């Protein structure tokens, strides 16, 4: 895992109908990710997004 990914463990992911996930953005804090998620939902209201915590293995 890169240093950037270690510093930014919160991710916003777009889910596709084919069960694939596309990484949209990474954040240091959960609150930042949730705030950006609200912006995405207002702009693209028919698209499914979710916030994930990507921990280091």
Protein Blocks (a to p, Z undefined) as FASTA:
>chain_A
ZZklmmmmbccddddfklpacdfbdcfbfklmmmmmmmmmmmmmmbccdddddddZZ
